[in-house]
Amino acid sequence: MTQSDRILPGVALMIAFCIVAPLIDVASKLAAQGVPVGVIVFGRGVVQAALMLPFVLALRLPFALDRRALALITLRALLLALSTYCFVAAVRVMPIADALAIVFVEPFVILLIGRFAFGEAVGPRRLAACAVGFIGSLLVIQPSFAAFGPIALFPLGTAVCFAFYVIVTRSLSRRVHPVPMQFHTAALSALVCVPLLAVGTLAGEPSTTFVLPQGIFWLWVFCVGLASAVSHMAITYALKFAPSSTLAPLHYLEIVTATLFGYLVFGNFPNPLTLTGIAIIVASGLYIIHRERVADRARRLAMPSPA
């Protein structure tokens, strides 16, 4: 296929990701009504790894990792487990759309990490968009904090952890094929949950006590892992077919589908203040994507032409 032919399936896969990914949140919220949050995080890793293993074997992809890749994947797995824990703990009581809207400050966090941790050039327009985006997140957080207390801040933990997760993934993408990367990450994320669950069980901490799911809750935990595996495969191959600059704006479709699923399954619909905050976050994020494209185009034009 030519590059233009590949963009359409890339866009279709990105849309599929935006439809399936909120089902992780729906299944997590359903599971959290009867299963500790730590067990859901552990179950997601186990199920996702089990579902990814046949793809690794069928494609005959290598399992071996060099020392640096193993260290990065372990860090990636830890960040995934932490971000999942924070988000599941939040949606256990919060509407899915509200929690997800707060998580969508993640592009702003990545931009700020690049600016202050790695010294990347970030212009005043993008910094201003970050500030506006955070104001939008406050409009979502404020009513949620009043209704649910400090738990409303957990999605910010997800945003920070996932921002570092994306940065680590960028480093790994040059070393490890994306399919075994997903398998190793899922397996290691389950593994890092084991000591957490052991300590939580001994300490009697409800959210990290190991309890086997009962009845229908087995299905919900399995669906968390299934939706995770399908959505991650979709976005992995979407990014293989189409450039990230093309797909990034489509990611905000996830807020729309999350709102729809939240309303259909739980009867939750964002209030006007939350909708205003969501609109500001989306607009700021899209502006940052636009400025990234402009900056990337300028860098490419400034590069000397090959002889």
C-alpha positions as CSV (number, residue, x, y, z in Angstrom):
1,M,0.0,0.0,0.0
2,T,1.1,3.6,-0.6
3,Q,1.2,6.0,2.3
4,S,-2.1,7.6,1.2
5,D,-3.7,4.1,1.1
6,R,-2.4,3.3,4.6
7,I,-3.8,6.4,6.2
8,L,-7.5,5.3,5.9
9,P,-7.0,2.0,7.8
10,G,-4.9,3.9,10.3
11,V,-7.8,6.4,10.9
12,A,-10.3,3.5,11.1
13,L,-8.2,1.7,13.7
14,M,-7.8,5.0,15.7
15,I,-11.6,5.4,15.7
16,A,-11.9,1.7,16.8
17,F,-9.5,2.5,19.7
18,C,-11.7,5.5,20.7
19,I,-14.8,3.2,20.8
20,V,-13.2,0.3,22.6
21,A,-10.9,2.1,25.1
22,P,-13.9,3.6,27.1
23,L,-15.1,0.0,27.5
24,I,-12.1,-0.5,29.8
25,D,-13.5,2.2,32.0
26,V,-17.0,0.8,31.9
27,A,-15.8,-2.7,32.8
28,S,-13.6,-1.3,35.5
29,K,-16.4,0.7,37.1
30,L,-18.7,-2.4,37.0
31,A,-15.9,-4.6,38.5
32,A,-15.0,-2.1,41.2
33,Q,-18.5,-2.5,42.7
34,G,-17.4,-5.9,44.0
35,V,-13.7,-6.3,43.5
36,P,-10.8,-4.4,45.1
37,V,-9.1,-1.9,42.8
38,G,-5.7,-3.7,43.2
39,V,-7.2,-7.0,42.0
40,I,-8.7,-5.3,39.0
41,V,-5.3,-3.9,38.0
42,F,-3.7,-7.3,38.6
43,G,-6.4,-9.0,36.5
44,R,-6.0,-6.6,33.7
45,G,-2.4,-7.4,33.4
46,V,-2.9,-11.2,33.6
47,V,-5.8,-11.2,31.0
48,Q,-4.0,-8.8,28.6
49,A,-0.8,-10.8,28.7
50,A,-2.7,-14.0,28.1
51,L,-4.5,-12.5,25.1
52,M,-1.3,-11.0,23.6
53,L,0.8,-14.1,23.9
54,P,-0.8,-15.9,20.9
55,F,0.0,-12.9,18.7
56,V,3.6,-12.9,19.8
57,L,3.8,-16.7,19.0
58,A,1.9,-16.5,15.7
59,L,4.0,-13.6,14.4
60,R,7.2,-15.4,15.6
61,L,8.4,-12.3,17.4
62,P,11.3,-12.4,19.7
63,F,10.8,-12.6,23.5
64,A,14.3,-11.7,24.4
65,L,15.1,-8.3,25.8
66,D,18.4,-6.6,26.4
67,R,19.1,-5.1,29.8
68,R,18.1,-1.6,29.0
69,A,14.9,-2.7,27.2
70,L,14.0,-4.8,30.3
71,A,14.6,-1.9,32.6
72,L,12.4,0.4,30.4
73,I,9.6,-2.1,30.1
74,T,9.6,-2.7,33.9
75,L,9.3,1.1,34.4
76,R,6.6,1.2,31.7
77,A,4.7,-1.6,33.5
78,L,5.0,0.1,36.8
79,L,3.6,3.4,35.3
80,L,0.8,1.5,33.6
81,A,-0.1,-0.2,36.9
82,L,-0.1,3.1,38.8
83,S,-2.1,5.0,36.2
84,T,-4.6,2.1,36.0
85,Y,-5.0,2.0,39.8
86,C,-5.6,5.8,40.0
87,F,-8.2,5.7,37.2
88,V,-10.1,2.7,38.5
89,A,-10.1,4.1,42.0
90,A,-11.6,7.3,40.5
91,V,-14.3,5.8,38.3
92,R,-15.4,3.6,41.1
93,V,-17.2,6.6,42.4
94,M,-16.9,9.3,39.6
95,P,-18.6,9.5,36.3
96,I,-16.4,8.1,33.6
97,A,-16.5,11.2,31.3
98,D,-15.5,13.5,34.2
99,A,-12.5,11.3,35.2
100,L,-11.4,10.9,31.5
101,A,-11.6,14.6,30.9
102,I,-9.2,15.2,33.7
103,V,-6.8,12.5,32.3
104,F,-6.8,14.4,29.0
105,V,-4.5,17.0,30.6
106,E,-1.8,14.4,29.8
107,P,-0.6,16.1,26.5
108,F,0.0,19.3,28.5
109,V,2.0,17.3,31.1
110,I,4.1,15.8,28.4
111,L,4.8,19.2,27.0
112,L,5.8,20.6,30.4
113,I,8.0,17.5,31.1
114,G,9.7,18.1,27.7
115,R,10.2,21.8,28.5
116,F,11.5,21.6,32.1
117,A,13.0,18.1,32.3
118,F,14.5,17.7,28.8
119,G,15.0,21.3,27.8
120,E,12.9,21.0,24.7
121,A,11.9,24.3,23.0
122,V,8.3,25.1,23.8
123,G,6.9,28.4,22.6
124,P,4.8,30.8,24.6
125,R,1.7,29.9,22.6
126,R,1.9,26.2,23.6
127,L,2.6,27.2,27.2
128,A,-0.4,29.4,27.2
129,A,-2.5,26.6,25.8
130,C,-1.3,24.4,28.7
131,A,-2.4,27.0,31.1
132,V,-5.8,27.3,29.5
133,G,-6.1,23.5,29.5
134,F,-5.4,23.3,33.2
135,I,-8.1,25.9,33.8
136,G,-10.4,23.6,31.9
137,S,-9.4,20.7,34.1
138,L,-10.2,22.8,37.2
139,L,-13.7,23.3,35.9
140,V,-14.1,19.5,35.8
141,I,-12.3,18.9,39.1
142,Q,-14.1,21.5,41.2
143,P,-17.6,20.0,41.1
144,S,-16.1,16.5,41.3
145,F,-14.0,17.4,44.3
146,A,-17.1,18.9,46.0
147,A,-19.1,15.7,45.4
148,F,-16.4,13.0,45.8
149,G,-13.6,14.6,47.8
150,P,-9.8,14.0,47.2
151,I,-10.6,11.0,45.0
152,A,-11.3,13.5,42.3
153,L,-7.6,14.2,42.1
154,F,-6.8,10.6,41.2
155,P,-7.2,11.2,37.5
156,L,-4.4,13.7,37.7
157,G,-2.2,10.9,39.0
158,T,-3.3,8.9,35.9
159,A,-2.4,11.8,33.7
160,V,1.1,12.3,35.2
161,C,1.9,8.5,35.2
162,F,0.6,8.1,31.6
163,A,2.6,11.1,30.4
164,F,5.8,9.4,31.6
165,Y,4.4,6.1,30.2
166,V,4.3,7.7,26.7
167,I,7.8,9.1,27.1
168,V,9.2,5.7,28.0
169,T,7.2,4.1,25.2
170,R,8.9,6.5,22.7
171,S,12.3,5.3,23.9
172,L,11.3,1.7,23.7
173,S,9.7,1.9,20.2
174,R,13.2,1.9,18.7
175,R,14.2,-1.2,20.6
176,V,11.2,-3.5,20.9
177,H,8.4,-4.6,18.5
178,P,5.1,-3.1,19.7
179,V,3.4,-6.5,20.1
180,P,5.9,-8.2,22.4
181,M,6.2,-4.8,24.1
182,Q,2.5,-5.0,25.0
183,F,2.8,-8.6,26.2
184,H,5.9,-7.9,28.4
185,T,4.3,-4.7,29.8
186,A,1.0,-6.4,30.7
187,A,2.8,-9.4,32.3
188,L,5.2,-7.2,34.3
189,S,2.3,-4.9,35.4
190,A,0.6,-8.0,36.9
191,L,3.9,-9.0,38.5
192,V,4.5,-5.6,40.2
193,C,1.0,-5.9,41.6
194,V,1.8,-9.0,43.6
195,P,3.8,-7.3,46.4
196,L,1.2,-4.5,46.5
197,L,-1.6,-7.0,47.0
198,A,0.5,-9.0,49.6
199,V,1.2,-6.0,51.7
200,G,-2.4,-4.7,51.3
201,T,-3.8,-8.1,52.4
202,L,-1.6,-8.2,55.5
203,A,-2.4,-4.6,56.4
204,G,-6.1,-5.0,55.8
205,E,-6.2,-2.2,53.2
206,P,-9.5,-2.7,51.4
207,S,-8.4,-1.4,48.0
208,T,-5.4,-3.7,47.8
209,T,-6.6,-6.8,49.6
210,F,-6.5,-9.9,47.4
211,V,-10.0,-11.2,47.0
212,L,-11.1,-13.5,44.2
213,P,-14.0,-12.1,42.1
214,Q,-17.3,-13.8,42.6
215,G,-20.0,-14.4,40.0
216,I,-20.5,-11.8,37.3
217,F,-17.4,-9.9,38.6
218,W,-15.2,-12.5,36.9
219,L,-16.6,-11.4,33.6
220,W,-16.1,-7.7,34.3
221,V,-12.4,-8.2,35.3
222,F,-11.9,-10.3,32.1
223,C,-13.5,-7.6,30.0
224,V,-11.1,-5.0,31.4
225,G,-8.2,-7.1,30.1
226,L,-10.0,-7.9,26.8
227,A,-10.8,-4.2,26.1
228,S,-7.3,-3.3,27.0
229,A,-5.7,-5.8,24.6
230,V,-8.0,-4.9,21.7
231,S,-7.7,-1.1,22.1
232,H,-3.9,-1.3,22.5
233,M,-3.5,-3.5,19.4
234,A,-5.8,-1.0,17.5
235,I,-3.7,2.0,18.4
236,T,-0.4,0.2,17.9
237,Y,-1.3,-0.6,14.3
238,A,-3.1,2.7,13.7
239,L,0.3,4.4,14.5
240,K,2.0,2.0,12.1
241,F,-0.3,2.9,9.2
242,A,-0.7,6.7,9.8
243,P,1.4,9.4,11.3
244,S,0.7,10.5,14.9
245,S,0.0,14.0,13.7
246,T,-2.9,12.8,11.7
247,L,-4.3,10.5,14.4
248,A,-3.8,12.8,17.5
249,P,-6.9,15.0,17.0
250,L,-9.1,11.9,16.7
251,H,-8.1,10.8,20.2
252,Y,-10.5,13.3,21.6
253,L,-13.3,11.3,20.2
254,E,-12.7,9.0,23.2
255,I,-14.3,11.7,25.5
256,V,-17.5,11.6,23.3
257,T,-17.7,7.8,23.4
258,A,-16.9,7.7,27.1
259,T,-19.7,10.2,27.8
260,L,-22.1,8.1,25.7
261,F,-21.2,4.8,27.4
262,G,-21.4,6.5,30.8
263,Y,-24.9,7.7,30.1
264,L,-26.1,4.5,28.6
265,V,-24.7,2.2,31.3
266,F,-24.7,4.3,34.4
267,G,-27.1,7.2,33.6
268,N,-24.3,9.7,34.1
269,F,-24.1,12.9,32.0
270,P,-21.7,15.8,32.6
271,N,-23.2,19.0,34.1
272,P,-22.8,22.3,32.2
273,L,-19.7,23.3,34.2
274,T,-18.0,20.0,33.4
275,L,-19.0,20.2,29.7
276,T,-17.5,23.7,29.6
277,G,-14.3,22.3,31.1
278,I,-14.2,19.4,28.7
279,A,-14.7,21.8,25.7
280,I,-11.7,24.0,27.0
281,I,-9.5,20.9,27.5
282,V,-10.3,19.6,24.0
283,A,-9.8,23.0,22.3
284,S,-6.5,23.6,24.1
285,G,-5.3,20.1,23.2
286,L,-6.2,20.5,19.6
287,Y,-4.4,23.8,19.5
288,I,-1.2,22.2,21.0
289,I,-1.4,19.5,18.3
290,H,-1.7,22.3,15.7
291,R,1.3,24.1,17.1
292,E,3.3,20.8,17.2
293,R,2.6,20.4,13.5
294,V,3.7,23.9,12.7
295,A,6.9,23.5,14.8
296,D,7.7,20.1,13.1
297,R,7.1,21.6,9.7
298,A,9.5,24.5,10.5
299,R,12.2,22.0,11.7
300,R,11.9,20.0,8.5
301,L,12.2,23.1,6.3
302,A,15.2,24.2,8.3
303,M,17.1,20.9,7.7
304,P,19.6,21.0,4.9
305,S,18.6,19.1,1.8
306,P,20.4,15.9,1.0
307,A,23.1,16.2,-1.6
